[in-house]
């Protein structure tokens, strides 16, 4: 399928742009890796499909409202076990 068609379908059914939807799934994966401790924080951007660290940090903060470091800090202190919620 072509990108325009896929983008229109995502806009209609998910209420966001294709890039936002993909980044949301990438951030959810990053959160899983952070909670499990299976990935060093410096490897997260690449492992989750981001081309740069700054793009990863911006997307993570947009989706979660906090930085990855703060997310880890809260997770360790409060033992977060939040359910994964997809858009």
Wavefront OBJ file of the C-alpha trace (Angstrom):
o trace
v 0.000 0.000 0.000
v 1.197 3.542 -0.466
v 2.143 5.924 2.320
v -0.658 8.407 1.637
v -3.340 5.739 1.937
v -1.811 4.337 5.124
v -1.506 7.819 6.601
v -5.175 8.552 5.861
v -6.275 5.282 7.478
v -4.217 6.013 10.602
v -5.610 9.554 10.792
v -9.162 8.292 10.519
v -8.997 5.338 12.908
v -6.398 6.446 15.463
v -6.845 10.218 15.388
v -3.148 10.936 14.968
v -0.430 11.014 12.341
v 1.375 7.858 11.296
v 4.643 9.097 12.822
v 2.930 9.728 16.175
v 1.417 6.244 16.183
v 4.750 4.580 15.401
v 6.535 6.660 18.037
v 3.901 5.724 20.627
v 4.578 2.030 20.021
v 8.329 2.647 20.142
v 8.019 4.459 23.478
v 5.837 1.682 24.897
v 8.567 -0.775 23.939
v 11.167 1.478 25.596
v 9.068 1.527 28.778
v 8.955 -2.272 28.786
v 12.734 -2.432 28.379
v 13.232 0.088 31.187
v 10.935 -1.817 33.549
v 12.582 -5.140 32.777
v 16.129 -3.809 33.058
v 17.085 -5.752 29.929
v 18.558 -2.792 28.095
v 21.062 -0.150 29.191
v 19.501 3.330 28.945
v 22.115 4.522 26.449
v 21.039 1.793 24.000
v 17.303 2.552 24.192
v 17.011 5.020 21.292
v 18.641 2.711 18.780
v 16.960 -0.424 20.096
v 13.529 1.213 19.849
v 14.004 2.431 16.291
v 14.926 6.087 16.787
v 17.669 7.568 14.641
v 18.837 10.033 17.276
v 18.871 10.330 21.027
v 17.165 13.733 20.896
v 14.255 12.352 18.837
v 13.870 9.532 21.350
v 13.852 11.889 24.333
v 11.322 14.211 22.675
v 8.986 11.336 21.774
v 9.332 9.713 25.201
v 8.480 12.932 26.994
v 5.554 13.621 24.668
v 4.049 10.173 25.286
v 4.780 9.787 29.012
v 5.085 13.370 30.229
v 8.486 12.661 31.803
v 12.038 11.967 30.677
v 13.328 8.381 30.518
v 15.513 9.048 33.588
v 12.570 10.321 35.609
v 10.464 7.399 34.428
v 13.155 4.985 35.665
v 13.436 6.858 38.955
v 9.664 6.729 39.546
v 9.553 3.102 38.449
v 12.255 2.076 40.894
v 10.772 4.042 43.767
v 7.120 3.177 43.225
v 7.568 -0.156 41.416
v 5.385 0.906 38.507
v 3.341 -1.875 37.045
v 1.125 0.153 34.787
v -0.726 -1.636 32.023
v 0.426 -0.925 28.492
v -2.093 1.308 26.772
v -1.910 1.717 23.020
v -3.446 4.506 21.036
l 1 2 3 4 5 6 7 8 9 10 11 12 13 14 15 16 17 18 19 20 21 22 23 24 25 26 27 28 29 30 31 32 33 34 35 36 37 38 39 40 41 42 43 44 45 46 47 48 49 50 51 52 53 54 55 56 57 58 59 60 61 62 63 64 65 66 67 68 69 70 71 72 73 74 75 76 77 78 79 80 81 82 83 84 85 86 87
